[in-house]
Amino acid sequence: MFQIKTATRYITVLIGLWFGTSVMATCQSSGLQLQVLGSGGPGASAGRGSSAYVLWLNGRSRILLDAGGGSKTLFHQSGASLGDTDLIAISHFHPDHSSGLPAILWPSGAEFTLAGPDGNEVFPSVERFTQLLFEQGGVFAILGDRLEYETVEVSTDGSTITEVWADSELNVTGIGVPHANVPTVGYRVDYGDLSIAFTSDQNGSNTQFIEFIRDVDFLVIHMIGSENATGLMADLHAKPSVWGQMATEAGAGHVVVSHFSRSNAVALDENLAILGANYDGPITVSEDLMCVDVR
Ligand SMILES: [Zn+2]
């Protein structure tokens, strides 16, 4: 039974990827669109960029979520513009989520709100991150005069919901997610009655995150773990079954799977089958520059 269901799910995943009405190669110029810039993970990613996403609203690249390695190239390939980007939201300060930011900002500079985690004794807060990079004495202080930004520190205590940024159309909130000792933020974006949430890297053990993402239309998960992971890997990354249970419990309308490394490419089929055995909704497997029509 499990095998039949697994096989059926896998076929559905493939059909969803190839023929799904909500997945396109290019973004529509109206409504809310999610563009995956980098679908790769921390390891060698077979040509994929590391974590980065653009949210387009009515043809404008309003929000950049994460800026991992390779995201400068993908940002420009997508046609996104810093002039249209009001919010840059970083999930955590692992290089595969944040090292591309100075490259994206160079040389034009930009004006934006920068959100990120509140830090701990090991990792900097988002404010400290900007001091170390852009302010006097910082590594890229050359960029300092070209940037106009304010930082928003998102609590990573796991229960506080931080109001990150909003305008008359979009509302962005954040909550801490468990990723070993790394202060990490999961973000949710609401647009009218539409919503999309980003889990970032996490082990899936924060039950308050389930409430935070309740009834989202789209849930972007980072499939880097495996079902038999133990130790640090299990503390860092959720098992495929946990992702499926999370999406089911939260009532997510659609799951977008991202963050693949070559090291787990062999396990991807197996991971997708386990995900599908724990979640009955549509599943889309990310590719760089892929667009999802949230509407
Ligand atoms: Zn990562």
Boltz pocket constraint, residues with backbone or C-beta under 6 A from the ligand:
constraints:
  - pocket:
      binder: B
      contacts: [[A, 41], [A, 42], [A, 51], [A, 94], [A, 96], [A, 97], [A, 201], [A, 259]]
      max_distance: 6.0
